[in-house]
Amino acid sequence: MLRSFISFVVHRRLLALCATALIAIYGVWSYLHTAIEAYPDVTNVQVGVIAQAPGLAPEEVERQITQPLERELNGTPGLVSLRSESYFGLSMINLVFNDDAVSFNARAEVSQRLPQADLPPGVTPEMAPDYTPLGKIFYYRLTSDRHTLSQLRTEQERHVVRVLKQVQGVADVVSIGGFVKEFHVEVDPDKLYALGISLDDVSEALAKSNRNVGGGLMRRGEQSLIVRGIGLLHSPQEINEVVVAMRGGAPVTIGDVARVVQSHTPRQGSVGQDEHDDIVQGIVLLKRGENPSVVLDNIHAKVDALNQKGLPEGMHMTTNYDRSDLVGHTLATVQHNLLFGATLIIAVLWLFLRSIRGSLIVATVIPLSLLVAFIGLHLLGMPANLISMGAIDFGIMVDGAVVLAENIIRNARMRKPQTANDMRHIIIDSAVAVAKPTLFAMAIVIAALIPVFSLQSIEGRIFRPLALTYSFALLGALVFAMGLVPALCALFLKPKHVMVDEPKIFDRAHHGYQHWIGKVLTAGRSRATVVIAAVAILVVAGLSAKFLGTEFLPELDEGDAYVLVQMPASVSLEKGQEVLRDVRLRLKAFPEVISVTTEQGRPESGTDNETLNLAKTLVRLKPHGEWRKGLTKPDLIEQMRATLGEVPGVAFNFAQPIRDSVEESTSGARGQVVLKLYGTDIPTLRALLKQTVSLVKDIEGVVDLDLYRDAPAPQLHVEFDRAALARQGIAMETAQKTLEVALAGNISTTLWEGEYPVPVRVRLPYVDRMDEERIRNIAIPLPDGGSVPLHSVGTVGIKIGNSSIFRESNARYMALKFNVEGRDIGSVVRDTLATFSQNVKLPEGYEAVWGGEWENQQRAAARLKVVVPLSLLIVFALLFSALGHARSAGVILLCAPFTMVGGIVALHLAHIELSISAAIGFIALLGQVALAGLLVVSAVEELRRQGMPMMQALVEGTAERMRSIVLVALLALLGLLPMALSTGVGSETQRPFASVIVGGMVILPIVALVLLPVLYALMGPRTC
């Protein structure tokens, strides 16, 4: 069958070229329509639920909003975990679904359950935008030399957001900073008291005075007229004229008891940049599953259009953060490495084949196999990313084509064809001779990736695209090696093109090796020496592997620096801005820094979970070539950490934007290692975690150690006396509602400015709300008119409460988090676990769970321990099918551990820790060992079947395949050498995989050409 197929493509070579052209065209189209990301989206389908209740403390938010929502959302089909966070005025619930969930269906299920929750009046839960933790792709600032912050924010809400949300693929645009316009009715408590009017009366009068109605139709002759009752408020002056009550036959208007002013929505956050304490910022969120490159291109076009003619004169949009910069830098790293590797491969091909045409024929497989990979990704709807594309080794891609072309050229030089017809027969015979081992070898390389396909959760979502990309490219390389390379050889390789004298060094190496291996195989002592030396090296390498550090994945350098700032829990917005100004100016003083942006608290939309004491700081850095000489990013971070350490009362945690979002989304806390304690009593949880902090802080490698968002905060408690209320005949609801409206305010109605609504809020003036004594004198209305001061029916005092409450799986928890620097994460966690288990005793009903990157690493390692042996069985079965002898297959597999010695040595030399990326490199090595072993053993056994004695067949078969083995190993080595040595942006995730392959390929020729023949002589089949 293989002969028929190869004969067909050789004689119908133009048809083969046409088929290749069609595949290439489709491949280019797929490439242009495949999303390309810097980093794979590692999160499950998640649905966020947001419910805001301005004025409620975290304890009330948990009890009145979070828990009722949790009860309704429990049991949602496909739900894996349910986490919630309760803050001042905000409840956030995050539902995580299984790997098979579809975002649209999950959101539909959640939306059906939300209305069933029993929530306080006025609280309406809504789903967060449909985006992932990687979805914050574009930050911009709205600036002006003549507009106020309020005007900037108004333009942002009314115009800019609407324009950007027109871009297909944008989930939402989040605004933060500046002032959201409102009209405030600031009532005078003394006038209310004197007139016997309550705050409720004012709110009710406003609501009733702002309404249009429809009066149906009125016939007028042959016409029908629509009847409208116009009663909407149009200006603050009309608000002043609203009648609240009648006193002594005269109307009392809002203007008589209150002052109407233009103000803003109470702020829970702000944004500062460099020397500016308050700016207006917008964050564009990418919809789940969209192509970020395409969406960003369209966003850039909209921004350019707005800057040219879409904004008021003097207003301008500038970029604070653009994900396309990171994508561009990482793709540039991948493209440079791939291009450099491909150039090296072509040069080596020419060196070994001594044929320009032959080298170029083999090289055509490189772009074509890459296009097949994009076809596969596009058909599956999967994006390409840095990790999946960076793992492609063009040297491995061309293995099949190299073996086939080398055999064709070698046989042509031996048989010396005279005509084109003779050359075609040589091409067919030579291709058929290596077709079966090549076919099985490529199948084995793909089968070796089975453990990668089996990975689950985060590690599966990271590495499954890698395995698929790799497999698609290998499949394409195999198809083109069998179907295109023979056709191209028949078309372009003429007898004169292969009649080139080889360098004498190749002949000397061939004969020298054949003579040496013959002596080794025929001398029992030499064979024993080879085996003993190999076993000794393997044992030493195995023991040294224990000294390799372990981690889940190397950290991707996202280019810029990212600092999480934690201030005292009770800090005000204004004091926080003052502290953050100091932080920005300290960081801006570094010559490597372009700008510093701090984002304090959360936006009014409630789409973020930061409180006023927390801030995210983005430090944009110049290109590394413009840094001080010899300065590395870790050095710069340490210098920044030192200068920020001088800020009193503030804790800092260095992270990166994408990593930070992913960590919080997957484990519920920001940190490489997270300890969650579950229990009911928050003080007990806090005490246990503080004990753990005191034990862990001195462990080497632990940095940024702290309790996660634990900040006990002072609260002003107003406790009403039920007996006193009863004596006055005041209902508890009336007293609480009066307190709520007086302090937090109440949106009573909406005033329309054209097509834009402006809320109208009723509340006490600022000075009355910020003074404890004045709060004690708030007038509480009596049922029959009049009022009493609050202090006569209740007490006002300061007590300690919580600034946040976290829950998971319907139970409270608190978390401890830390990062690891200067040491591998595996050894740090082992020391931490040992210290914790020996010294911390948990009360009954309390549970400790460790998570973060370490949890991912352990889960992946456990999975690989089960699946790798199964993969070995499959590889063994394929080898057995190819060779027909279990002993032959066993000898090849026995060589695999010896090749991995090179990978271990490479990790030691490069000071790289053992990660899942490196483990996948070792898995890929198995396929290369099988390929080399199959080439050698198939040649040996073919000679044995022709009647040659075993030892002679071993000597001549291995010598015959020597050049193929060296060429295969050298090509694979050079294909990934640029990645192993790269230091560009994004190279951190590629380097472990590439280093292992490079190290293994250095050892592979020795194993395949020395150890394998010796083991075959000792353990191979006696007959063939």
Protein Blocks (a to p, Z undefined) as FASTA:
>chain_A
ZZmmmmmmmmmmmmmmmmmmmmmmmmmmmmmmpccdfbdcfbdcddddddddehiafklm
mmmmmmmmmmmmgopahiabdcddddehiacddddddfkbcfklmmmmmmmmmmmpccde
hiacdddddddfklmmbccddddfkbcfklmmmmmmmmmmmmmmmpghiabdcdeehjdd
dddddddfklmmmnopafklmmmmmmmmnccddehjadehjbccdddddfbdfbfklmmm
pcfbdeehiacdfklmcccdddddddfbdcdehjbfbdcdddddddehiafklmmmmmmm
mmmmmmmmmccehiacddfbdfklmmmmmmmmmmmmmmmmmmmmmmmmmmmnopaklmmm
mmmmmmmmmmmmmmmmmmnopacdfklmmmpcfklmmmmmmmmmmmmmmmmmmnopabfk
lmmmmmmmmmmmmmmmmmmmmmmmmmmmmmmmmpgcjllmmmmmmmmmmmmmmmmmmmmm
mmmmmmmmmmmmcfklmmccddfklmmmmmmmmmmmmmmmmpmklmmmmmmmmmmmmmmm
mmmmmmpccdfbdcddehiacddddddfklcfklmmmmmmmmmmmmmmpmkbmbdcddeh
jafkopaccdfkbccdddddddfklmcehiafklmmmmmmmmmmmpghiacddddfklmm
mmmmmnopacfbdcddddfblklmmmmmmmmmmmmmmpghiahiacehiacddddddddd
fklmmmnopafklmmmmmmmmmnopafbdcdehjaccdddddddfklmmpmklmmmpccd
dfkgpjddfklncccddddddfbdcdeehiacdddddddehiafklmmmmmmmmmmmmmc
cdehiacddedjklmmmmmmmmmmmmmmmmmmmmmmmmmmmnopaklmmmmmmmmmmmmm
mmmmmmmmnopacdfklmmmmmmmmmmmmmmmmmmmmmmmmmmmnopafklmmmmmmmmm
mmmmmmmmmmmmmmmmmmmmpcbehklmmmmmmmmmmmmmmmmmmmmmmmmmmmmmmmmc
fbZZ
